[in-house]
Amino acid sequence: MGRRSRKRRGDSGTPAAEPAPAAQKNAPARPPGYARSEARNEEIRAQLRPLAAGERPRALVIATWVAALMAVANLLAAFLVDFGGEGAGTKAFAAIQSLVLLAAAWGMWRARYWAVLGFQAILGLQILVLSLALLRVEGVLVGLAVVVIIGGLGAMFWSLVRIMARLQLPQRPAR
């Protein structure tokens, strides 16, 4: 028996019911509440306004400063800590990380989408690494400090989402 004839039959061996029209067959199944959720999304999208020239929301300024401070702290940590014989590679890696963070800070200050997206990737990785570091924490105070840092980075990540949406909006022509 050919493959097509097996597809037409149901599991019981009897011919299947009439096939659905093409429009319905290719449409994905919508979960319950989809229309309500999509209407809410459209309402939120309608409220978004592109960033004006030179406009920098508070969250973007804070993220810019955090990126710059992380770059400086990364360099200081790399050059003030003695790694023994492995110092040269570690210092070069820290310098590259700092350059990436400085590029992100510069791009965010200029309200560039790629910079915010890249910094969010860095934040996501940092949250993941700190969450894994919680498994090895030996002191309660250190653990609480790490949890507070994770919470702060998570809040920053979340606040940059709406800014990214505003950066991605097309510029509307002036009237």
C-alpha positions as CSV (number, residue, x, y, z in Angstrom):
1,M,0.0,0.0,0.0
2,G,1.4,3.4,-0.9
3,R,2.2,6.2,1.5
4,R,-0.6,8.4,0.3
5,S,-3.3,5.8,0.8
6,R,-2.0,5.3,4.4
7,K,-2.2,9.0,5.1
8,R,-5.8,9.2,3.8
9,R,-6.9,6.4,6.2
10,G,-7.4,6.9,9.9
11,D,-5.7,4.7,12.4
12,S,-8.6,2.2,12.2
13,G,-8.0,1.6,8.5
14,T,-11.2,3.3,7.4
15,P,-11.0,6.4,5.1
16,A,-10.6,9.6,7.0
17,A,-13.2,12.3,7.1
18,E,-13.2,15.0,4.4
19,P,-10.0,17.1,4.5
20,A,-10.2,20.6,5.9
21,P,-10.1,23.5,3.5
22,A,-6.6,24.8,2.7
23,A,-7.1,28.0,4.7
24,Q,-8.0,26.1,7.8
25,K,-5.5,23.2,7.3
26,N,-2.5,25.5,7.3
27,A,-3.6,27.9,10.1
28,P,-2.0,27.1,13.4
29,A,-4.3,26.3,16.3
30,R,-4.9,29.3,18.5
31,P,-4.8,28.8,22.2
32,P,-7.8,30.1,24.2
33,G,-7.6,33.8,25.0
34,Y,-5.4,34.5,22.0
35,A,-7.6,37.2,20.6
36,R,-7.7,39.0,24.0
37,S,-3.9,38.8,24.3
38,E,-3.3,40.0,20.8
39,A,-5.7,42.9,21.3
40,R,-3.8,43.9,24.4
41,N,-0.5,43.7,22.5
42,E,-1.9,45.9,19.7
43,E,-3.0,48.5,22.4
44,I,0.5,48.6,23.9
45,R,2.1,48.9,20.4
46,A,-0.2,51.8,19.6
47,Q,1.0,53.6,22.8
48,L,4.7,53.3,21.9
49,R,6.3,56.4,20.4
50,P,9.7,56.4,18.7
51,L,12.5,58.1,20.7
52,A,12.9,61.7,19.7
53,A,16.2,63.0,18.6
54,G,18.5,63.3,21.6
55,E,15.9,61.6,24.0
56,R,17.4,59.2,26.5
57,P,15.0,57.5,28.8
58,R,16.3,57.1,32.4
59,A,16.7,53.3,32.1
60,L,18.9,53.8,29.0
61,V,21.1,56.3,30.8
62,I,21.4,54.0,33.8
63,A,22.3,51.0,31.6
64,T,24.9,53.1,29.8
65,W,26.6,54.0,33.1
66,V,26.4,50.4,34.3
67,A,28.1,49.2,31.1
68,A,30.8,51.8,31.5
69,L,31.3,51.0,35.2
70,M,31.4,47.3,34.4
71,A,34.1,47.9,31.8
72,V,36.3,49.8,34.3
73,A,35.7,47.4,37.1
74,N,36.5,44.5,34.8
75,L,39.9,46.1,33.8
76,L,40.7,47.0,37.4
77,A,39.9,43.4,38.6
78,A,42.1,41.9,35.9
79,F,45.1,44.1,36.5
80,L,45.0,44.2,40.3
81,V,44.6,40.5,40.8
82,D,47.7,38.3,40.5
83,F,46.8,35.2,38.4
84,G,50.3,33.6,38.6
85,G,51.5,32.3,35.2
86,E,48.2,32.7,33.5
87,G,47.9,36.5,33.8
88,A,48.6,37.5,30.2
89,G,45.7,35.6,28.7
90,T,43.3,36.6,31.4
91,K,44.3,40.3,31.1
92,A,43.9,40.2,27.3
93,F,40.4,38.6,27.7
94,A,39.4,41.2,30.3
95,A,40.6,44.0,28.0
96,I,38.4,42.5,25.1
97,Q,35.4,42.3,27.5
98,S,36.0,45.8,28.6
99,L,36.1,47.0,24.9
100,V,32.8,45.3,24.2
101,L,31.2,46.9,27.2
102,L,32.6,50.3,26.3
103,A,31.2,49.8,22.7
104,A,27.8,48.9,24.2
105,A,27.9,52.0,26.5
106,W,28.8,54.3,23.6
107,G,26.1,52.7,21.4
108,M,23.5,53.0,24.1
109,W,24.4,56.6,24.7
110,R,23.7,57.2,21.0
111,A,20.4,55.2,21.3
112,R,21.4,52.4,18.9
113,Y,19.3,49.3,18.8
114,W,22.3,46.9,18.3
115,A,23.9,48.3,21.5
116,V,20.9,47.8,23.7
117,L,20.4,44.3,22.2
118,G,24.0,43.4,22.8
119,F,24.0,44.7,26.4
120,Q,20.8,42.7,27.1
121,A,22.7,39.6,25.9
122,I,25.5,40.5,28.3
123,L,23.0,41.0,31.1
124,G,21.3,37.7,30.4
125,L,24.7,35.9,30.5
126,Q,25.6,37.7,33.7
127,I,22.3,36.7,35.3
128,L,22.9,33.1,34.3
129,V,26.4,33.0,35.6
130,L,25.5,34.6,38.9
131,S,22.5,32.2,39.3
132,L,24.9,29.3,38.8
133,A,27.3,30.9,41.3
134,L,24.6,30.7,43.9
135,L,25.2,27.0,44.0
136,R,28.7,27.5,45.4
137,V,28.1,30.4,47.8
138,E,29.3,29.6,51.3
139,G,28.2,32.7,53.2
140,V,24.6,33.9,53.8
141,L,25.6,37.6,53.2
142,V,27.4,36.8,50.0
143,G,24.4,34.8,48.8
144,L,22.0,37.7,49.6
145,A,24.3,40.1,47.8
146,V,24.3,37.9,44.7
147,V,20.5,37.6,44.8
148,V,20.2,41.4,45.1
149,I,22.6,41.8,42.1
150,I,20.6,39.3,40.1
151,G,17.4,41.2,40.9
152,G,18.9,44.5,39.9
153,L,20.2,43.1,36.6
154,G,16.9,41.4,35.9
155,A,15.0,44.7,36.5
156,M,17.4,46.5,34.2
157,F,17.0,43.8,31.5
158,W,13.2,44.2,31.8
159,S,13.3,48.0,31.6
160,L,15.3,47.9,28.4
161,V,12.7,45.8,26.6
162,R,10.3,48.7,26.1
163,I,13.2,51.0,25.1
164,M,14.2,48.5,22.5
165,A,10.7,48.5,21.1
166,R,10.8,52.3,20.9
167,L,14.2,52.2,19.2
168,Q,12.9,49.7,16.6
169,L,9.8,51.8,15.7
170,P,10.1,53.5,12.3
171,Q,10.6,57.2,12.3
172,R,7.3,59.0,11.4
173,P,7.6,61.9,9.0
174,A,7.2,65.3,10.6
175,R,4.0,67.2,9.9
